[in-house]
Structures are given as structure tokens and as C-alpha cells.
Amino acid sequence: MSLNAAEIAAVVGEVRKLLTGSIWRSVREIGAEAGAWQVELRSQGSNHHLLIQPAGIHSRFHLCESRRPAPREPSATAMRLRGLLEGARCLALLHDEGERAVRFDLQRGDTCYSLIAELFGRHGNLHLIDSDGLLVTSTNAKRAAIRGLAPGQKWVPAASVHKYGRVTPAAQEPPGAGASARIAARYDERLRREREHGERSAVLAQIRRALKRERRRVKAVEGDLERAGRATELRRRGELLQGAWGRVQRGAASVDVIDYHDPEQRTVTVTLDPALSLQEQIEKLFRAGKRLEAARAGIEARLDTARQRLSALTAAEAAAADCDVAALPRLVAGLGMRGRAVATSGRRRKQPTRRCYRHFSATDGTDILVGRGGADNDRLTFQVAKGNDIWMHARDFAGAHVVVRGVRGQPPSQQTLVEAAALAAHYSKGASDTSVDVGYTARKHVSRVKGAAPGRVSVAAMKTITIRPNPALVSALPRPDRAP
């Protein structure tokens, strides 16, 4: 839950004297909590740490005792704020009664800035404005754009009646010393509980997936055991058929025989395989019965192991729901499960994914995609390319798969084919030859080779274009995937 206006006012009242005149030694984005920032400041002869988290379910600001870890690679916004604010002096800390926004007036050299923290929960943001009231940057540009805020434009504060700016507090934070400490302790405890809940949930999910697999295994082995129980029946059928010598012709579907195992010696009908002789059928039944009988001991051992594993997982599920979080890794290790629990509190940031291709533009603007290697070639051809795209590859040489993006109903121009073929030749083992044959066809005519390494394909309906490797042409083609 985010801080309410009364709690913000209590923190402002406590830290205003400390912050006024302080020097901001560093401004850092915190890696452990999404959208959180920490300011290390020097005031009254000692260092202090101020935590500001404008957005999210833990929207807040307060002093904290220690330096929090930062991500390995700071974001562009973090680098810019560091460049503009580190070394600045805080002139004032402002807060309007009833509002959930605070303002830090700062001066660095001859330049003045204001850092505005809008503590609006999931709609919160952190804005830096210059002395003319123009927006310099926002930590969440998309959220700022929704309000019509953009760098270089006049910054407009959220209106007092804005549904995110003013709230009626459900609980009042008592004023006076210690407000930051109480709030920090409260949020640290809440974050600890969320991390523990995330770790416990991850372990429980892992155990429940294993339980689901084990139940399926037990059911399958029980089916094997039931089939093995037919060994006696198969041998009995073989013995019954031995009493039918001379009465069965090849092609017969059944035969009536006397069951000598029955005290009343009743006649029973035994189904036959018309394709086999009586001798072959008797031998087949005895072999099948012997095979099932031999397998029965192994099946029973497998079933016993599977049931023990299922019992252990069931007990582990109950233990994971109640045990201390610190014991969860040992619990998982004791079950022999691979992987580890990952805390899932908060929304995960999407990690940038590496593209499997190089992106070129032909002279007429057509997109040409060039694979980076075996597995990347496979992804490009079978996951990125569409059926009617043109697929290319240097013939008789190992090299990159090349895809020419198609426009519906319009084949690529001859110039585009030549440029794409030059790329296929350049990114192949034949790049140093005087000429290279490049095959091309529609992507829908390309298929994987079963059991072969990624990137190995079979191709139908291929045409050939002969190209002279031309590094100058390749270097002249635009690369949209590279920053200008």
C-alpha cells in the first residue's frame, strides 16, 4: 500500500531540516525494487540515504539506514539524473497539504532544477524540471506522455482534484521524530513477507508440478502391472489351443475347445489370428506370457519407487506450506529437484532479447534479414520468416540463411534479389571466392532435416543466382538495427 498524504507530511516534517542545505552525493536507481531511487546526501557532518519510490504498490519516500544495491547496468534515465543532480545542493523540500507529491529544489553550479516525486501508486512518476518550468526528463516517459508531458514542454502539475493526487488517508501517521524509521520498518517488513511468499509459492509450484508428473507415472506403471497380470491368461490360452490340433485350418477366426482347467470342463471359444498357423499362435501366446512374467518383478519395483516418490512429494508439499523460508532450499535439494525457487514479488522487468538476425534494408526499402549462425538460422527461417518470404543460401558453402521480406502480391525486384544474394555470399564460407552460386526459393519450400543440427534444411523448387562477392555493396546497405 502506498503512503497517504498524512504519512508523506509526517516524513516531510521530519526530514525537511536535514535535507535543506544538504549535498546530493549520488543518485542511484535501486535494482531490487522496480522504479525505486536512492539519494546519498551529506548533511550535518554525516551521510544519509533517502529512498524515493514514486510508482508501484509501495509508493513512498523516507530515510533508510543503508545503501541499497543498484543494477549492474544503469538505465539511460539513471545516467542522466546522475549527470545533472550529483553534487547539487538541496535548497528546499516542499509539500502541499493533502497532496501526495513532494518537490526538491536543487542547485548545481549556476543551474537550478526541481525534482518532483509524484507518489501516486501505480500512476506515480519522478519528473525533473528546469528553472523555466520546462520538463527535462521523467523516469517513466510513457506514463508522462499519457498526461501530455514531454521533454522541453511546460511541466503541468497534477491538479488538486486529480484522482491520483489527493486521497483521504485511511490511517494517520503520527507526526514527530521517527516517522521515516517507522515507515521504513513497515515497508521492509511488508517487502520481506512478499519475498517470502514469492519464494514459498515458487517452491510449492515446483513441488506440485513434480506431484502431477509422479501421479501420471504411478498411473502408467499401474497400467503396465495390470498388463503383466495377463501372463497367466496368455499361457492358459496357449494350453487350450494345444487341445485343438487337427481341428483348425489357417484363416480360421476362432475355435471351440474344452477348458480342462474348469471342474465342469465347459467348452470355451478362443479367438484366433487368421494370418497365423495354429503352431505359430501357440508359440506367440507362450512367448508373450513368458515376457510379461519376466517383466512383472521390474514393474513392481518401479511401482514401489514411484509410490514412495509420490508419498515424499505429498509430505514435502505440506511441509513447504508451513516451514521456515530458510529451509525451503534444503527441502527442494532433498527431493532431488533441479532448479531453485525465485521470488516473484513485484512485476518482472522484461529483459531485452538478442535478435537472431542482422537487419539490412535494400535500396528500395525492402527488409533483408541475415541469420547469425546455426541455431539463429533455424529461428530466422522457421520462427521469423513467413511462408511467402524469399529464402536464400549460398550453394555448396556453409553460411547464413537470408530472408527477403515479401510484400503481399508483389515479388521482390531484381535489384533486391541481387543485394540479398550479395549478403548471402558475404556471410558464407565462399566470401573469398570470385563467384558464388546463391540458391533462393519461397520460405514455404524449406523444411528441417530430421535429426540434423539446427540450421540444416532441405529445399524444394530452388532457383540459382550467381553473384560476385562485393563487400562494398554490403557495407553500403543501411542497417536499421544499428543506432545512427
C-alpha positions as CSV (number, residue, x, y, z in Angstrom):
1,M,0.0,0.0,0.0
2,S,1.3,3.5,-0.9
3,L,1.9,6.3,1.6
4,N,-1.1,8.5,2.2
5,A,-0.9,12.3,2.3
6,A,-0.7,12.4,6.1
7,E,2.2,10.0,6.2
8,I,4.0,12.0,3.5
9,A,3.5,15.1,5.5
10,A,5.0,13.4,8.6
11,V,8.1,12.4,6.7
12,V,8.5,15.9,5.2
13,G,8.2,17.4,8.6
14,E,10.9,15.1,9.9
15,V,13.5,15.3,7.1
16,R,13.0,18.9,5.8
17,K,15.6,20.4,8.2
18,L,18.1,17.6,7.3
19,L,17.6,17.9,3.6
20,T,17.7,21.7,3.4
21,G,21.3,22.6,2.5
22,S,22.4,19.0,2.0
23,I,24.7,18.0,-0.8
24,W,23.4,15.1,-3.1
25,R,26.5,13.0,-3.5
26,S,24.8,10.3,-5.6
27,V,21.5,9.5,-7.3
28,R,21.0,5.8,-8.0
29,E,18.3,3.5,-9.3
30,I,17.8,0.6,-7.0
31,G,17.9,-2.9,-8.6
32,A,15.9,-4.8,-6.0
33,E,12.7,-2.7,-6.2
34,A,11.3,-1.7,-9.5
35,G,11.1,2.1,-10.0
36,A,12.9,2.9,-6.8
37,W,15.7,5.5,-6.4
38,Q,18.1,6.2,-3.6
39,V,19.9,9.5,-2.9
40,E,23.0,9.6,-0.8
41,L,23.3,13.0,0.7
42,R,25.7,14.8,3.0
43,S,24.2,16.9,5.8
44,Q,25.1,18.0,9.3
45,G,28.5,16.3,9.0
46,S,27.3,12.8,8.1
47,N,26.0,10.8,5.2
48,H,22.3,9.9,4.9
49,H,20.2,7.8,2.5
50,L,16.9,8.9,1.1
51,L,14.7,6.4,-0.7
52,I,12.2,7.6,-3.3
53,Q,9.8,5.1,-5.0
54,P,7.2,7.1,-6.8
55,A,5.3,4.3,-8.6
56,G,4.1,0.8,-7.7
57,I,2.2,-0.7,-4.8
58,H,4.9,0.5,-2.4
59,S,5.0,4.1,-3.5
60,R,6.8,6.0,-0.7
61,F,9.7,8.2,0.3
62,H,11.7,8.1,3.6
63,L,15.2,7.9,5.1
64,C,16.8,4.5,5.2
65,E,19.7,3.1,7.1
66,S,21.9,1.5,4.4
67,R,22.9,1.8,0.8
68,R,20.7,-0.5,-1.4
69,P,22.2,-2.4,-4.3
70,A,22.0,-0.9,-7.8
71,P,21.6,-2.8,-11.1
72,R,24.8,-3.8,-12.9
73,E,23.9,-1.6,-15.9
74,P,22.2,1.7,-15.0
75,S,19.4,2.9,-17.3
76,A,19.7,5.9,-19.6
77,T,17.4,7.9,-17.3
78,A,19.6,7.0,-14.3
79,M,22.7,8.1,-16.1
80,R,21.1,11.4,-17.0
81,L,19.8,12.1,-13.4
82,R,23.3,11.3,-12.1
83,G,24.9,13.6,-14.5
84,L,22.6,16.5,-13.7
85,L,22.0,16.1,-9.9
86,E,25.1,14.6,-8.4
87,G,26.9,17.3,-6.5
88,A,23.8,19.5,-6.3
89,R,22.7,21.3,-3.1
90,C,19.1,20.9,-1.9
91,L,17.6,24.4,-1.3
92,A,14.2,23.3,-0.1
93,L,11.8,20.5,0.3
94,L,8.2,21.5,-0.5
95,H,4.9,19.7,0.1
96,D,1.3,20.9,-0.2
97,E,-1.1,19.7,2.5
98,G,-3.3,16.9,1.4
99,E,-1.2,16.1,-1.7
100,R,0.9,13.0,-2.5
101,A,3.6,14.8,-4.3
102,V,6.9,16.3,-2.9
103,R,9.3,18.8,-4.5
104,F,13.0,19.1,-4.1
105,D,14.5,22.4,-5.2
106,L,18.1,21.9,-6.2
107,Q,21.1,23.9,-7.4
108,R,24.2,22.6,-9.2
109,G,26.6,25.4,-10.0
110,D,24.6,28.2,-11.6
111,T,21.8,25.8,-12.7
112,C,18.6,25.2,-10.7
113,Y,16.4,22.2,-11.0
114,S,13.3,20.9,-9.3
115,L,12.8,17.1,-8.8
116,I,9.2,16.3,-8.3
117,A,8.2,12.9,-6.9
118,E,4.5,12.1,-7.6
119,L,3.8,9.3,-5.1
120,F,0.6,8.2,-6.8
121,G,1.0,4.4,-6.6
122,R,0.9,2.7,-9.9
123,H,0.4,6.1,-11.6
124,G,3.4,7.7,-9.9
125,N,6.4,9.3,-11.6
126,L,9.6,11.3,-11.0
127,H,10.0,14.5,-13.0
128,L,13.0,16.8,-13.4
129,I,12.2,20.3,-14.4
130,D,14.5,23.3,-15.1
131,S,14.3,26.8,-13.7
132,D,12.0,27.8,-16.6
133,G,9.5,25.2,-15.6
134,L,10.3,23.0,-18.7
135,L,10.3,19.2,-18.3
136,V,13.9,17.8,-18.6
137,T,13.1,14.1,-18.1
138,S,10.7,11.7,-16.4
139,T,11.6,8.3,-15.1
140,N,8.6,6.9,-16.8
141,A,8.2,8.7,-20.2
142,K,5.2,6.7,-21.3
143,R,3.2,7.5,-18.1
144,A,4.2,11.1,-18.5
145,A,3.0,11.2,-22.1
146,I,-0.4,10.0,-21.0
147,R,-0.7,13.3,-19.1
148,G,0.6,15.2,-22.1
149,L,4.1,15.8,-20.6
150,A,7.1,15.7,-22.9
151,P,10.7,16.9,-22.5
152,G,11.1,20.6,-23.5
153,Q,7.4,21.3,-22.8
154,K,6.0,23.3,-19.9
155,W,5.5,21.0,-16.9
156,V,2.0,21.0,-15.5
157,P,1.4,19.6,-12.0
158,A,-1.4,17.1,-11.3
159,A,-4.5,19.1,-10.4
160,S,-5.6,19.1,-6.7
161,V,-8.7,17.2,-7.8
162,H,-6.7,14.7,-9.8
163,K,-8.0,11.3,-8.8
164,Y,-4.4,10.2,-8.1
165,G,-3.1,13.4,-6.4
166,R,-5.3,13.7,-3.4
167,V,-6.6,10.9,-1.2
168,T,-8.4,10.6,2.1
169,P,-6.0,8.7,4.3
170,A,-7.3,5.6,6.0
171,A,-4.8,5.9,8.8
172,Q,-2.9,8.9,10.1
173,E,0.9,8.7,10.6
174,P,1.6,10.4,14.0
175,P,3.8,13.5,13.4
176,G,7.2,14.0,15.1
177,A,10.6,12.3,15.1
178,G,10.9,8.7,13.9
179,A,8.3,8.8,11.1
180,S,10.9,7.7,8.5
181,A,12.1,4.9,10.7
182,R,8.6,3.6,11.4
183,I,7.6,3.8,7.7
184,A,10.9,2.2,6.6
185,A,10.4,-0.7,9.1
186,R,6.8,-1.2,8.0
187,Y,7.7,-1.4,4.3
188,D,10.8,-3.5,4.9
189,E,8.6,-6.0,6.8
190,R,6.0,-5.9,4.0
191,L,8.7,-6.5,1.3
192,R,10.2,-9.3,3.4
193,R,6.8,-11.0,3.7
194,E,6.2,-10.6,-0.1
195,R,9.7,-12.1,-0.9
196,E,9.0,-15.0,1.4
197,H,5.6,-15.5,-0.1
198,G,7.2,-15.4,-3.6
199,E,9.8,-18.0,-2.6
200,R,7.3,-20.2,-0.9
201,S,4.9,-20.0,-3.9
202,A,7.7,-20.9,-6.3
203,V,8.7,-23.9,-4.3
204,L,5.1,-25.1,-3.9
205,A,4.6,-24.7,-7.7
206,Q,7.7,-26.7,-8.3
207,I,6.6,-29.5,-6.0
208,R,3.1,-29.5,-7.4
209,R,4.4,-29.9,-10.9
210,A,6.5,-32.8,-9.7
211,L,3.4,-34.3,-8.0
212,K,1.5,-34.1,-11.2
213,R,4.2,-35.8,-13.1
214,E,4.6,-38.5,-10.4
215,R,0.8,-39.2,-10.4
216,R,0.9,-39.8,-14.1
217,R,3.9,-42.1,-13.7
218,V,2.2,-44.1,-11.0
219,K,-0.9,-44.5,-13.2
220,A,1.2,-45.6,-16.2
221,V,3.2,-48.2,-14.1
222,E,-0.1,-49.5,-12.7
223,G,-1.3,-50.0,-16.2
224,D,1.9,-51.9,-17.0
225,L,1.4,-54.1,-14.0
226,E,-2.2,-54.8,-15.0
227,R,-1.0,-55.9,-18.4
228,A,1.7,-58.1,-16.8
229,G,-1.0,-59.8,-14.9
230,R,-2.3,-61.2,-18.2
231,A,0.7,-63.6,-18.3
232,T,-1.3,-66.5,-16.7
233,E,-4.2,-65.9,-19.0
234,L,-2.0,-66.0,-22.1
235,R,-0.3,-69.2,-21.1
236,R,-3.7,-70.7,-20.4
237,R,-5.0,-69.8,-23.9
238,G,-1.9,-71.4,-25.3
239,E,-2.6,-74.6,-23.4
240,L,-6.2,-74.6,-24.6
241,L,-5.1,-74.3,-28.2
242,Q,-2.9,-77.3,-27.8
243,G,-6.1,-79.3,-27.5
244,A,-7.3,-78.1,-30.9
245,W,-4.7,-79.9,-33.0
246,G,-6.1,-81.2,-36.3
247,R,-9.3,-79.1,-36.0
248,V,-8.1,-75.6,-37.0
249,Q,-7.4,-74.5,-40.6
250,R,-5.2,-71.5,-41.4
251,G,-7.5,-68.5,-41.7
252,A,-10.0,-69.6,-39.0
253,A,-11.1,-66.7,-36.7
254,S,-11.9,-68.8,-33.7
255,V,-12.1,-72.3,-32.3
256,D,-14.2,-74.1,-29.6
257,V,-12.1,-76.1,-27.2
258,I,-12.7,-77.9,-23.9
259,D,-11.4,-76.0,-20.8
260,Y,-9.7,-78.8,-18.8
261,H,-8.9,-76.2,-16.0
262,D,-12.7,-75.9,-15.4
263,P,-14.0,-78.5,-13.0
264,E,-17.1,-78.8,-15.2
265,Q,-15.0,-78.9,-18.4
266,R,-17.1,-76.5,-20.3
267,T,-16.5,-75.6,-23.9
268,V,-15.0,-72.1,-24.5
269,T,-14.3,-70.1,-27.7
270,V,-10.8,-68.9,-28.3
271,T,-10.2,-66.1,-30.8
272,L,-7.5,-66.8,-33.4
273,D,-5.3,-64.7,-35.7
274,P,-6.3,-65.8,-39.3
275,A,-2.8,-64.8,-40.6
276,L,-1.0,-67.4,-38.4
277,S,-1.0,-71.1,-38.2
278,L,-2.1,-72.9,-35.0
279,Q,1.5,-73.7,-34.1
280,E,2.6,-70.0,-34.6
281,Q,-0.3,-68.8,-32.5
282,I,0.5,-71.2,-29.6
283,E,4.2,-70.1,-29.7
284,K,3.2,-66.5,-29.8
285,L,1.0,-66.8,-26.7
286,F,3.6,-68.6,-24.7
287,R,6.3,-66.1,-25.6
288,A,4.1,-63.2,-24.7
289,G,3.2,-64.8,-21.4
290,K,6.9,-65.5,-20.6
291,R,7.9,-62.0,-21.4
292,L,5.2,-60.4,-19.2
293,E,6.1,-62.8,-16.3
294,A,9.7,-61.8,-16.6
295,A,8.9,-58.1,-16.6
296,R,6.5,-58.3,-13.7
297,A,9.2,-58.1,-11.0
298,G,10.7,-55.0,-12.6
299,I,7.3,-53.3,-12.9
300,E,6.5,-54.0,-9.3
301,A,9.8,-52.4,-8.2
302,R,9.2,-49.4,-10.4
303,L,5.7,-49.0,-9.0
304,D,7.0,-49.2,-5.4
305,T,9.6,-46.5,-6.2
306,A,7.0,-44.3,-7.9
307,R,4.6,-44.6,-4.9
308,Q,7.4,-43.8,-2.4
309,R,8.4,-40.7,-4.5
310,L,4.7,-39.6,-4.6
311,S,4.4,-40.0,-0.8
312,A,7.6,-38.0,-0.3
313,L,6.3,-35.2,-2.6
314,T,3.0,-35.1,-0.8
315,A,4.7,-34.7,2.5
316,A,7.0,-32.1,1.1
317,E,4.0,-30.1,-0.2
318,A,2.6,-30.0,3.3
319,A,6.0,-29.1,4.8
320,A,6.6,-26.3,2.3
321,A,3.4,-24.6,3.2
322,D,4.4,-24.4,6.9
323,C,8.2,-24.5,7.2
324,D,10.5,-21.5,7.6
325,V,11.5,-19.9,4.3
326,A,15.2,-20.6,5.0
327,A,14.5,-24.3,5.0
328,L,13.0,-24.3,1.5
329,P,16.3,-24.7,-0.5
330,R,17.1,-27.8,1.7
331,L,13.7,-29.2,1.1
332,V,14.0,-28.8,-2.6
333,A,17.5,-30.3,-2.6
334,G,16.3,-33.2,-0.5
335,L,13.8,-34.1,-3.2
336,G,16.4,-34.0,-5.9
337,M,14.6,-31.5,-7.9
338,R,16.6,-29.3,-10.3
339,G,16.3,-25.5,-10.3
340,R,15.8,-23.1,-7.5
341,A,12.9,-21.0,-6.2
342,V,12.8,-17.5,-7.4
343,A,11.0,-14.7,-5.6
344,T,8.2,-13.4,-7.7
345,S,7.1,-10.3,-5.7
346,G,6.6,-7.3,-8.0
347,R,6.3,-7.2,-11.7
348,R,9.3,-8.5,-13.5
349,R,11.1,-6.3,-16.0
350,K,11.3,-7.7,-19.5
351,Q,14.8,-8.5,-20.4
352,P,15.9,-7.4,-23.9
353,T,16.2,-10.4,-26.1
354,R,19.1,-10.9,-28.6
355,R,17.9,-10.9,-32.2
356,C,18.7,-14.0,-34.2
357,Y,19.5,-11.9,-37.4
358,R,21.2,-8.8,-38.8
359,H,18.7,-6.4,-40.3
360,F,19.5,-4.7,-43.7
361,S,17.4,-2.5,-46.0
362,A,17.6,-3.0,-49.7
363,T,17.8,0.1,-52.0
364,D,14.0,0.1,-52.4
365,G,13.5,-0.2,-48.7
366,T,12.7,-4.0,-48.6
367,D,13.8,-5.6,-45.3
368,I,16.5,-8.3,-45.6
369,L,17.3,-10.4,-42.6
370,V,20.6,-12.3,-42.3
371,G,21.0,-15.2,-39.8
372,R,23.9,-15.2,-37.3
373,G,24.7,-18.9,-37.0
374,G,23.2,-22.4,-36.9
375,A,20.6,-22.0,-34.2
376,D,19.9,-18.4,-35.2
377,N,19.5,-19.5,-38.8
378,D,16.9,-22.1,-37.6
379,R,15.0,-19.5,-35.6
380,L,15.1,-17.0,-38.5
381,T,13.8,-19.5,-41.1
382,F,11.2,-21.3,-39.0
383,Q,10.0,-18.7,-36.5
384,V,10.6,-15.3,-38.0
385,A,10.2,-15.8,-41.8
386,K,6.7,-16.2,-43.3
387,G,5.8,-18.7,-46.0
388,N,5.9,-16.3,-48.9
389,D,9.1,-14.6,-47.9
390,I,12.1,-15.3,-50.2
391,W,14.7,-17.6,-48.6
392,M,18.4,-17.6,-49.8
393,H,21.5,-19.5,-49.0
394,A,25.0,-19.8,-50.7
395,R,25.1,-23.1,-52.5
396,D,28.0,-25.5,-51.7
397,F,29.1,-23.3,-48.8
398,A,28.2,-23.1,-45.1
399,G,26.7,-19.7,-44.4
400,A,23.9,-17.6,-43.2
401,H,20.2,-18.0,-44.1
402,V,18.9,-14.9,-45.7
403,V,15.3,-13.9,-45.8
404,V,13.8,-11.2,-48.0
405,R,10.6,-9.9,-46.5
406,G,7.8,-10.1,-49.0
407,V,5.0,-7.7,-49.8
408,R,1.7,-9.5,-50.4
409,G,1.2,-9.9,-54.1
410,Q,4.4,-8.3,-55.1
411,P,7.6,-10.3,-55.8
412,P,10.9,-8.6,-54.8
413,S,12.7,-6.6,-57.5
414,Q,15.7,-8.0,-59.3
415,Q,17.9,-5.4,-57.6
416,T,16.7,-6.5,-54.2
417,L,17.4,-10.2,-55.1
418,V,21.0,-9.2,-56.2
419,E,21.5,-7.3,-52.9
420,A,20.2,-10.2,-50.8
421,A,22.3,-12.6,-52.8
422,A,25.4,-10.4,-52.1
423,L,24.6,-10.7,-48.4
424,A,24.2,-14.4,-48.6
425,A,27.6,-14.7,-50.4
426,H,29.3,-12.2,-48.0
427,Y,28.1,-14.1,-44.9
428,S,29.2,-17.6,-46.2
429,K,32.4,-19.6,-46.4
430,G,32.6,-18.6,-50.0
431,A,33.0,-14.9,-49.4
432,S,36.6,-15.0,-50.6
433,D,35.8,-16.8,-53.9
434,T,35.5,-14.9,-57.2
435,S,31.8,-16.0,-57.6
436,V,29.2,-17.8,-55.5
437,D,26.0,-19.5,-56.6
438,V,23.2,-18.5,-54.3
439,G,20.0,-20.5,-54.2
440,Y,16.6,-19.0,-53.5
441,T,13.0,-20.1,-53.1
442,A,9.9,-19.3,-51.1
443,R,10.3,-20.0,-47.4
444,K,7.4,-22.5,-47.6
445,H,9.6,-24.8,-49.7
446,V,12.2,-25.1,-46.9
447,S,12.0,-27.7,-44.2
448,R,14.1,-29.0,-41.4
449,V,16.2,-32.2,-41.8
450,K,15.0,-34.6,-39.1
451,G,17.8,-35.4,-36.6
452,A,20.3,-32.9,-38.1
453,A,21.9,-30.0,-36.3
454,P,20.0,-26.7,-36.2
455,G,20.2,-24.8,-39.5
456,R,20.4,-27.9,-41.7
457,V,17.5,-27.8,-44.1
458,S,16.1,-29.4,-47.3
459,V,14.9,-27.2,-50.1
460,A,12.5,-27.8,-53.0
461,A,12.0,-25.7,-56.2
462,M,15.2,-23.7,-55.7
463,K,16.4,-21.3,-58.3
464,T,20.0,-20.0,-58.6
465,I,21.6,-16.6,-59.0
466,T,25.4,-16.3,-59.4
467,I,26.9,-13.3,-57.6
468,R,30.4,-11.9,-57.2
469,P,31.1,-11.2,-53.5
470,N,31.0,-7.4,-53.1
471,P,32.0,-6.1,-49.6
472,A,31.5,-2.5,-50.7
473,L,27.8,-3.2,-51.7
474,V,27.2,-4.9,-48.3
475,S,28.7,-2.1,-46.3
476,A,26.6,0.5,-48.3
477,L,23.3,-1.2,-47.4
478,P,21.5,0.6,-44.5
479,R,21.4,-1.2,-41.1
480,P,18.1,-0.3,-39.2
481,D,19.2,-2.4,-36.3
482,R,22.2,-0.1,-35.6
483,A,21.9,3.3,-33.9
484,P,22.8,6.2,-36.3
